[in-house]
């Protein structure tokens, strides 16, 4: 079988849960005798269409087609964010060249729905794994522009302020009004406004149709997979049919973890480890605020993060910024820790680092939010912080952990990537049988 994996960004320039999951599936499919490729987006800062195009390289033995594009160069960012004719045409060219029997979509951010629609229009069956909430939230995190949690748009103009905060559009004076006035005047402007391909009204129309376009595209897949029950519940609450979504959690790469399973390094002070990004929704600023309020705690916080370090984050000598690391070092890093801290302010979705910690027996401290409580359920050494976004509550839990550092590790049972890949191959075979 020839399999193409579609993902919003890929290694080596981007190392995150979705990218690693895509890589692990692709490698195992190749090892199982299938011919595979990865189709992904590559950001370019150029605003010239002549600089857009397709590049091809080999990463870990797998052909990677990178679609070079810049969303900022389009004349309607609100439209092209979710339905980009340029990336769609490039994806179609790659698919016509590679001629896959099946396309597995892991993420359409940056590629947009048009990349998947190219496969559907060519008659190629698609399997879609929903790795986060992007299909119902342009910020993908279900965190509003003001930091409030969201469960999906309440009406078709509800994402305007968030989208403007993220991309700078729709552009217009209505954005400066209170939300209720902005919504009502936007409706009036759309009702009486003339149809244009650019400008505030065109961007607003495109944004109002965004989730409908994505839903119509995704529901054309032969299989629609959610990584957690929580994610499925969110999708169903946003008008996706319950019966068309199956739940299949992803698997963990355990090869580099085995030698560290159940082992524990003895540290002079309790070592807490954060793995993620510097973005606010990952919660590191909240954790640093909690530490600032508890100068009495003797501990070390290891920060392994990508992105730009927040200003003033290195003033506390207890905080050690370690940068990023290759995926195969995760076992070594977690084995040297006493606790993994996951202070996420968004719902998350089956984060692999939490699975790695559970597999090794490392206690996890996380907020009572989204799927995270279910991931640590049954582990007496892990702790939930309530409320999840309170610096004071985090400070109190950190203090309690410093007083009660577990002496032994109790490894947990976690689905491996090999088990998960066998599940995926079974789905691929079902789809191929149903649609020759």
C-alpha positions in Angstrom: 0.0 0.0 0.0 1.1 3.6 -0.7 0.3 5.9 2.2 0.7 9.7 2.3 0.7 11.4 5.7 -0.5 15.0 5.8 0.6 17.1 8.7 0.9 20.9 9.4 4.6 20.9 10.1 7.3 18.2 10.4 10.8 17.3 11.6 13.6 18.3 11.9 12.4 21.9 12.2 9.4 21.2 14.4 9.4 18.7 17.2 6.0 18.3 18.9 3.6 15.6 19.8 1.7 15.6 16.5 5.0 15.7 14.5 6.5 12.8 16.5 3.3 10.8 16.2 3.3 11.2 12.4 6.9 10.3 12.2 6.4 7.1 14.3 3.5 6.0 12.2 5.3 6.7 8.9 8.4 4.8 10.0 6.5 1.8 11.1 4.4 1.7 7.9 7.6 1.8 5.9 9.1 -1.0 8.0 5.9 -3.0 7.5 6.6 -2.9 3.7 4.4 0.0 2.7 5.6 2.9 0.6 5.1 6.1 2.5 5.6 9.9 2.2 4.9 12.9 4.3 3.3 16.1 2.9 3.7 19.1 5.1 3.8 22.9 5.2 7.0 25.0 5.3 6.8 28.6 6.3 8.5 31.2 4.1 8.7 34.9 5.0 8.6 35.9 1.4 5.5 37.7 0.1 6.3 36.8 -3.5 4.3 33.9 -5.1 7.4 33.0 -7.1 9.0 31.9 -3.8 6.2 29.5 -3.1 6.4 25.9 -4.3 7.3 22.3 -3.4 10.6 21.1 -2.1 11.5 17.4 -1.5 13.9 15.9 0.9 14.5 12.6 2.7 14.2 12.5 6.5 15.0 9.3 8.3 14.5 7.4 5.0 11.0 8.9 4.3 10.3 11.3 1.4 9.0 14.6 2.7 7.3 17.0 0.4 7.3 20.5 1.9 4.7 23.0 0.6 6.3 26.4 0.9 3.8 29.2 1.5 3.1 32.3 3.5 -0.4 32.9 4.6 0.3 36.6 5.0 0.8 36.9 1.3 -2.9 36.1 0.5 -5.5 38.7 -0.2 -8.0 37.1 2.3 -6.2 35.6 5.3 -9.5 34.6 7.0 -10.4 32.5 4.0 -7.0 31.0 3.2 -6.4 30.0 6.8 -8.9 27.2 6.4 -9.4 27.0 2.6 -6.2 27.9 0.7 -6.3 27.3 -3.1 -2.5 27.6 -3.3 -1.7 24.8 -0.8 -4.5 22.8 -2.2 -3.0 22.9 -5.7 0.5 22.0 -4.4 -1.0 19.1 -2.4 -2.8 17.9 -5.5 0.5 18.0 -7.5 2.3 15.9 -4.9 -0.6 13.4 -4.7 -0.7 13.0 -8.4 3.0 12.4 -8.4 3.1 9.9 -5.5 -0.3 8.3 -6.3 -1.1 7.0 -2.7 -3.7 4.4 -2.1 -4.7 6.2 1.1 -4.1 9.5 2.8 -3.8 9.8 6.6 -4.5 13.4 7.7 -2.9 14.3 11.1 -3.3 18.1 11.0 -4.6 20.6 8.3 -3.4 23.8 10.0 -1.4 25.8 7.4 -2.3 23.2 4.8 -6.0 24.0 5.1 -9.0 21.9 4.1 -8.1 22.3 0.4 -5.2 19.9 0.9 -7.5 17.1 2.1 -10.1 18.0 -0.5 -7.4 17.5 -3.2 -7.2 13.9 -2.1 -10.9 13.5 -2.0 -11.4 15.0 -5.5 -8.7 12.5 -6.8 -10.7 9.6 -5.4 -8.2 8.8 -2.7 -9.7 7.5 0.6 -8.8 9.5 3.7 -8.4 8.7 7.4 -8.4 11.7 9.7 -6.9 11.9 13.2 -8.0 14.9 15.1 -5.0 15.8 17.2 -6.4 19.0 18.7 -9.3 21.4 18.5 -8.3 23.3 15.3 -11.4 22.1 13.4 -13.6 24.2 15.7 -11.1 26.8 16.9 -8.6 28.8 14.8 -6.4 29.2 17.8 -6.6 25.3 18.1 -6.5 25.6 22.0 -10.1 26.7 22.7 -8.6 29.6 24.7 -10.1 32.9 23.8 -8.1 36.0 23.1 -8.5 37.1 26.7 -7.5 33.8 28.2 -10.9 32.4 28.9 -11.7 28.8 28.2 -14.1 28.1 25.3 -16.0 25.0 24.1 -16.5 26.2 20.6 -18.2 29.3 18.9 -21.6 30.2 20.3 -22.5 31.7 16.9 -20.9 32.3 13.6 -19.3 35.6 14.6 -17.9 34.4 17.9 -14.4 33.9 16.6 -13.9 37.4 15.2 -11.9 38.9 18.1 -9.8 35.7 18.6 -9.0 35.6 14.9 -8.1 39.3 14.8 -5.9 38.8 17.9 -4.1 35.8 16.1 -3.9 37.0 12.5 -4.7 40.8 12.5 -7.9 40.3 10.5 -10.8 41.0 10.0 -9.5 44.6 9.7 -11.9 47.3 10.5 -13.1 49.8 13.1 -15.8 47.4 14.3 -13.1 45.4 16.1 -12.7 48.2 18.6 -16.3 48.0 19.8 -17.6 45.9 22.7 -18.3 42.4 21.5 -22.1 42.6 21.4 -22.0 45.8 19.4 -19.4 44.4 17.2 -21.5 41.4 16.4 -24.7 43.3 15.8 -23.1 45.9 13.5 -21.2 43.2 11.7 -24.5 41.4 10.9 -25.9 44.7 9.6 -22.9 45.4 7.5 -23.0 42.0 5.9 -26.7 42.3 5.2 -26.4 45.6 3.4 -22.7 45.4 2.2 -21.7 44.6 -1.3 -19.9 41.4 -2.1 -16.1 41.9 -2.4 -13.2 39.5 -2.5 -11.1 41.5 -0.1 -11.6 43.7 2.9 -13.5 43.5 6.2 -16.7 42.1 4.9 -15.0 39.4 2.8 -12.8 38.4 5.7 -15.8 38.3 8.0 -17.9 36.2 5.6 -15.1 33.7 5.3 -14.6 33.5 9.0 -18.3 33.0 9.6 -18.3 30.0 7.2 -15.0 28.5 8.5 -16.2 25.8 10.8 -18.9 24.7 8.3 -16.3 24.4 5.5 -14.0 22.3 7.7 -16.8 20.1 9.0 -18.1 19.4 5.4 -14.5 18.5 4.4 -13.6 16.3 7.4 -16.9 14.4 7.2 -15.9 13.2 3.7 -13.2 11.0 5.4 -13.7 7.2 5.5 -12.7 7.3 9.2 -12.7 10.3 11.6 -10.6 9.5 14.7 -10.5 11.5 18.0 -7.5 10.9 20.3 -9.7 11.1 23.5 -13.3 10.9 24.7 -13.0 14.6 25.7 -12.0 15.6 22.2 -14.9 13.6 20.7 -17.3 15.3 23.2 -16.1 18.7 22.0 -16.6 17.8 18.4 -20.1 16.4 18.9 -21.0 19.6 20.8 -19.9 21.5 17.7 -22.3 19.6 15.3 -20.2 16.6 14.4 -22.2 13.4 14.3 -21.4 11.1 17.2 -21.6 8.0 15.1 -19.0 9.2 12.7 -16.2 9.7 15.2 -14.3 6.8 16.7 -11.9 7.2 19.7 -8.4 5.8 19.3 -5.7 7.1 21.7 -2.3 7.4 20.2 0.7 5.2 21.2 3.9 5.9 22.9 7.4 5.3 21.5 8.9 3.2 24.3 12.2 2.0 22.9 14.3 4.9 24.5 12.3 4.6 27.8 12.9 1.0 28.7 16.2 1.3 30.5 14.8 4.1 32.6 11.6 2.5 33.6 11.1 2.4 37.3 14.5 3.9 38.0 14.9 7.1 40.1 17.8 9.5 40.4 18.5 10.8 43.9 18.6 14.6 43.8 19.8 17.1 46.4 16.6 19.1 46.1 13.3 18.1 44.5 13.5 18.4 40.7 10.4 19.5 38.8 10.5 19.2 35.0 8.4 21.2 32.4 8.4 20.0 28.8 6.5 22.1 26.2 6.5 25.6 24.8 6.8 29.1 26.2 3.3 30.0 25.0 0.9 31.2 27.6 -1.6 28.3 27.0 1.1 25.8 28.0 1.1 27.4 31.4 4.8 28.1 32.0 4.2 31.8 33.0 1.6 30.5 35.6 4.2 28.1 37.0 6.8 30.8 37.2 4.3 33.1 39.0 3.6 30.3 41.5 7.3 29.9 42.2 7.8 33.7 42.6 5.2 33.6 45.3 7.0 30.7 47.1 10.5 31.9 47.6 10.7 29.6 50.7 10.7 26.4 48.5 14.0 24.7 48.0 13.6 23.0 44.6 14.8 23.1 41.0 12.6 23.6 37.9 14.0 22.3 34.7 12.4 24.0 31.7 12.7 22.2 28.3 10.8 24.5 26.0 10.7 25.8 22.5 9.9 29.3 21.4 11.0 32.6 22.8 11.7 32.8 26.5 9.4 35.2 28.4 11.0 38.4 29.6 12.3 38.0 33.2 11.9 34.2 33.2 15.6 33.6 34.2 15.7 35.8 37.3 14.9 33.0 39.7 18.1 30.9 40.2 15.9 27.8 40.9 14.7 27.9 37.3 17.0 26.2 34.8 16.2 26.8 31.1 17.6 23.8 29.2 16.3 24.5 25.7 15.1 21.6 23.6 16.3 18.0 23.3 16.2 15.2 20.7 13.2 12.8 21.3 15.3 9.9 22.3 16.5 11.7 25.4 13.1 12.0 27.0 13.6 8.9 29.2 17.0 10.2 30.5 15.4 13.6 31.3 12.4 12.3 33.1 14.4 9.7 35.0 16.4 12.6 36.5 13.3 14.3 37.7 11.1 13.9 40.8 7.9 15.3 39.2 6.7 16.2 35.7 4.7 19.5 35.9 2.0 20.1 33.2 0.4 23.5 34.1 -1.5 23.8 30.8 -4.3 26.4 30.7 -5.9 24.7 27.7 -7.6 21.3 27.4 -4.6 19.5 25.9 -5.2 16.2 24.1 -3.4 13.1 25.2 0.1 14.7 25.5 2.9 12.2 24.9 5.1 13.5 27.6 2.4 12.6 30.2 2.2 9.1 28.8 6.0 8.8 29.0 6.0 9.9 32.6 3.2 7.4 33.5 5.1 4.6 31.7 8.3 5.4 33.7 6.4 5.8 36.9 7.2 9.5 37.3 4.5 11.4 39.2 2.7 14.1 37.2 1.4 17.4 38.6 -1.3 18.8 36.4 -4.4 20.9 36.4 -7.9 19.5 36.6 -8.8 20.3 33.0 -9.7 18.5 29.8 -8.4 14.9 29.4 -5.5 15.4 31.9 -7.3 14.1 35.0 -8.2 10.8 33.1 -4.6 10.4 32.1 -3.3 10.4 35.7 -6.3 8.6 37.2 -5.2 5.7 39.4 -1.8 7.0 40.2 -1.6 7.8 43.9 1.7 9.7 43.5 0.3 12.2 40.8 -1.6 15.3 41.9 -4.3 17.5 40.4 -4.3 21.3 41.0 -7.6 22.9 41.6 -8.3 25.5 40.2 -6.0 24.7 37.4 -5.2 28.4 36.6 -4.5 29.6 40.1 -0.8 30.5 40.9 -1.6 30.2 44.6 -3.0 26.7 44.2 0.0 25.7 42.2 2.3 27.1 44.8 0.5 25.1 47.5 0.8 21.8 45.6 4.5 22.4 44.8 5.1 23.0 48.5 3.3 19.7 49.4 5.3 17.8 46.8 8.6 19.2 48.2 7.5 17.7 51.6 6.6 14.3 50.1 8.9 13.2 47.3 8.2 9.6 46.4 11.1 7.2 47.1 10.1 4.6 44.5 8.6 4.6 41.0 5.5 2.6 40.1 5.5 2.2 36.3 2.1 2.4 34.6 0.6 0.6 31.6 0.5 2.7 28.4 -0.4 1.8 24.8 2.7 1.6 22.7 3.2 3.1 19.3 3.5 -0.5 17.9 0.1 -1.4 19.3 -1.3 1.8 17.9 0.3 1.3 14.5 -1.3 -2.2 14.3 -4.7 -0.5 15.0 -4.0 2.0 12.2 -3.0 -0.7 9.7 -6.3 -2.5 10.5 -8.2 0.7 9.8 -6.2 1.3 6.6 -7.0 -2.3 5.4 -10.7 -1.8 6.3 -10.8 1.4 4.3 -9.0 -0.1 1.3 -11.4 -3.1 1.3 -14.5 -0.9 1.6 -13.3 1.4 -1.3 -11.2 -0.5 -3.9 
